[in-house]
Amino acid sequence: MLSLTYLYDATGQKLRKTSNLEGTTDYVDGIQYRNNVIDFIQTEEGLARNNTGNSSYEYNLTDHLGNVRYTFNKHPTTGAIQTLQIDNYYAFGLRKSATAGTNKYLYNGKELQEELGQYDYGARFYDPVIGRWTSVDPLAEKMRRHSPFNYGLNNSIRFIDPDGAQSLIGSRKMGNIFGTRMS
């Protein structure tokens, strides 16, 4: 039986996830701890993973919507580029993994909650199987034309929703998302 709890601060920032399957994960400004030990540190290009005290750097290649498509690193001995993970997605985020790996920050760069099969967007969780949020949009009254459960105004190719609150026209430039707010 699944036992899963989340702890948030007053601003809605996730601080801790406790799962009977994966243990305790703490989130502190881009540093992720697993059972009180640093698991990895997020960087603009990917992450620095803790390997028993030594860091190994993993790099992500993303598309225009921020979806991680390819994760690689530099082999520690040969210096050659080695593939760690390749991911493809259906239009509304259902993952079609080509090469499995350990990176959980995938569709729109959001963390996959493996116990639920959903992505954590901060304001709410997204279920890629049905292409819908699992809770009502906190800004639903501003977008009355659209369902409070749809993702990206039902156009996931053009729009992104970086935090689960409001859709943006998606584009990627120099690792940062720029967009126009839609209402």
C-alpha positions in Angstrom: 0.0 0.0 0.0 1.3 3.4 -1.0 2.0 6.0 1.8 3.0 9.4 0.4 3.1 12.8 2.1 4.3 16.2 1.0 5.4 19.2 3.2 5.2 22.7 1.8 6.1 26.1 3.2 3.6 29.0 3.4 4.5 30.2 -0.1 3.7 26.8 -1.6 7.3 25.7 -2.1 7.8 22.0 -1.7 10.2 21.1 1.1 9.8 17.4 1.6 8.4 14.2 0.1 8.1 11.1 2.3 7.3 7.8 0.5 7.3 4.3 1.8 8.7 3.3 -1.6 11.5 5.8 -2.1 12.2 7.2 1.4 12.5 10.9 2.3 13.4 13.5 -0.2 14.2 17.1 0.9 14.2 20.0 -1.5 16.4 23.0 -0.7 16.9 25.7 -3.4 17.9 23.2 -6.2 19.7 20.8 -3.9 17.9 17.5 -3.5 18.6 15.3 -0.5 17.6 11.6 -0.3 17.4 10.2 3.2 19.5 13.1 4.6 22.4 12.8 2.0 22.8 15.1 -1.0 21.5 13.2 -4.0 22.2 16.0 -6.6 22.4 19.7 -7.2 20.5 21.1 -10.1 22.4 23.3 -12.6 21.2 25.2 -15.7 22.5 22.5 -18.0 21.5 19.5 -15.9 22.7 18.3 -12.5 25.7 17.4 -10.5 25.0 13.9 -9.0 26.6 12.8 -5.7 28.5 9.5 -6.3 29.7 8.6 -2.8 31.3 12.0 -2.2 32.4 12.7 -5.8 30.3 14.7 -8.3 29.5 13.5 -11.7 27.9 16.0 -14.1 24.9 15.1 -16.2 23.8 17.4 -19.0 20.3 17.7 -20.5 19.3 18.6 -24.0 15.8 20.1 -24.2 13.3 21.1 -26.8 11.4 24.4 -27.2 8.9 23.5 -24.5 11.6 22.6 -21.9 11.1 18.8 -22.3 14.3 16.9 -21.5 15.0 14.8 -24.6 18.6 13.6 -24.1 20.7 13.2 -21.0 24.4 12.5 -21.2 27.7 12.8 -19.4 31.4 12.6 -20.1 32.8 9.1 -19.4 35.2 9.5 -16.4 38.0 7.4 -18.0 37.8 7.8 -21.8 36.3 11.3 -21.9 33.8 10.2 -24.5 30.2 11.4 -24.4 28.0 8.6 -23.2 24.2 8.5 -23.4 22.4 8.2 -20.0 18.8 8.6 -21.1 16.7 9.4 -24.1 13.1 10.4 -23.8 10.3 11.1 -26.3 6.8 12.3 -25.4 3.3 12.1 -26.8 1.6 15.5 -27.3 0.3 15.9 -23.8 3.4 14.6 -21.9 3.0 10.8 -21.7 6.6 9.5 -21.7 7.8 7.2 -24.4 11.2 6.3 -23.1 13.8 5.2 -25.7 16.6 4.6 -23.2 15.7 4.4 -19.5 17.8 6.3 -17.0 17.6 8.0 -13.5 16.6 11.5 -14.5 13.1 12.3 -13.1 13.0 15.9 -14.4 11.4 15.3 -17.8 8.3 16.8 -19.4 8.6 20.6 -19.2 11.6 19.9 -16.9 9.2 19.0 -14.1 9.8 16.2 -11.6 8.0 12.9 -12.2 6.4 11.6 -9.1 7.0 7.9 -9.9 4.6 6.7 -7.2 1.8 8.6 -8.8 2.9 8.7 -12.5 2.3 12.5 -12.4 4.4 15.6 -12.8 4.8 18.1 -10.0 4.3 21.6 -11.3 4.3 23.3 -7.9 0.7 24.7 -7.9 -0.7 21.3 -8.8 0.0 17.8 -10.2 -0.4 16.9 -13.9 -1.4 13.4 -15.2 0.1 12.8 -18.7 -2.1 9.7 -19.2 -5.2 11.8 -19.4 -3.6 15.1 -20.3 -5.2 16.9 -17.4 -4.4 18.4 -14.0 -5.6 16.5 -11.0 -6.9 19.6 -9.2 -8.6 22.8 -10.2 -6.5 25.7 -11.6 -5.9 28.3 -8.8 -6.5 31.0 -11.4 -9.6 29.4 -13.0 -11.7 32.5 -12.6 -9.4 34.4 -14.9 -9.8 31.8 -17.7 -13.5 31.0 -17.7 -13.5 29.9 -21.4 -11.2 27.0 -20.6 -11.7 24.0 -18.4 -9.9 24.4 -15.0 -8.3 21.0 -15.6 -6.9 21.3 -19.1 -3.2 21.7 -19.8 -1.8 24.5 -21.9 -5.2 25.7 -23.1 -5.5 22.2 -24.8 -2.6 23.1 -27.1 0.5 21.4 -25.7 2.6 22.1 -28.8 2.3 25.9 -28.5 1.7 26.5 -24.8 3.4 25.6 -21.6 2.4 26.0 -18.0 5.6 26.4 -16.0 4.0 26.3 -12.5 0.5 24.9 -13.0 -1.2 28.3 -12.6 -1.2 30.0 -16.0 -0.3 29.1 -19.6 2.5 30.8 -21.6 3.4 30.7 -25.3 6.5 28.5 -25.0 9.9 29.2 -26.4 13.4 28.4 -25.2 16.3 30.9 -25.3 19.7 30.4 -23.7 18.2 28.0 -21.1 15.5 30.4 -19.9 11.8 30.2 -20.7 10.4 33.4 -22.2 6.8 33.7 -23.0 3.6 35.7 -23.1 1.0 35.2 -20.4 -2.4 34.0 -21.8 -5.7 34.6 -20.1 
